[in-house]
Amino acid sequence: MSSVDLAALLTGNRRALAKAITLVESKLDRHRVEAQSILEQALPHAGRSVRIGITGVPGVGKSTFIETFGLHLIRQGKRVAVLAVDPSSPIAGGSILGDKTRMEELSRDPNAYIRPSPAEGALGGVAQKTRESMLLCEAAGYDVILVETVGVGQSEYLVAGMVDFFMVLMLPGGGDELQGIKKGILELAEALVINKADGDSQHLANVTRQHYTSAMNLLRHTTFWTPRVMTCSALKNINIDAIWGMIQEHSLEAEKTGARNDRRAQQNLDWMRSLVNEMLLLRLTQNESVRARLPALEADVQAGRTTPYMAATRILELI
């Protein structure tokens, strides 16, 4: 008997959703089995939301942007879920824990659901937990899922691999800012949005926008969508509606060309392959023979008595 009321979850009951996500985040094997059973049943009811990834350099005003943007969507009649991915911070568990108190208005709204990032360490790590939480939020009737990355580096790639639209928030500050961004992240972005474009920073934001537009034009884009560069002020609620308009335009085009379904199908395949790798690694570390021989093989590699390749081959032969 499942501890989660699936019928209540499907009607959007927040308590049932919270319990289901807690189950998904659990590291206990019996919980994992139960969570997968609930996900299988929820799957036919998921997949209808717009999935948006949001990242940005520290101090860019991400929590202010998410709150302003989320409240704008709610005024448009949408239900909004905010999830975090922070594989880089197993101890802090992600800045969204602090952001939840900063997003006071949004977190109080009955049409919003904010979920902090879980601690790292389980099979699949935070990225898997976030993917599964996203499916549960969709099944519970949330129309827009905002997935925030709190770390820098690998988390951007993980988030881009689970959303329909990936947005990078930037500060007004001229072309020098581009040096701090990996080229790979620019290639992932559907849009660069320069926040804090208000008051004295308005002119600088416009100059920055021109720099970024030139930089984006140098990148080769092979999809139906040409990435946009926009300015906004989350604090003053300037241009937030235009950003949502751009995302809707992207969604319509992706739907029309079949790109959305193709992208999601590829994301699911990539997800499965990464889980196969992780499960194999888990099997390895749990294998008694491997655990018995591993310390000696590691010592041989460190001392230069055998090559890493030979040691790895011997480990695999033990299974």
Order of alpha helices (4+ residues) and beta strands (2+ residues): alpha-alpha-alpha-beta-alpha-beta-alpha-alpha-beta-alpha-beta-alpha-beta-alpha-beta-alpha-beta-alpha-alpha-alpha-alpha
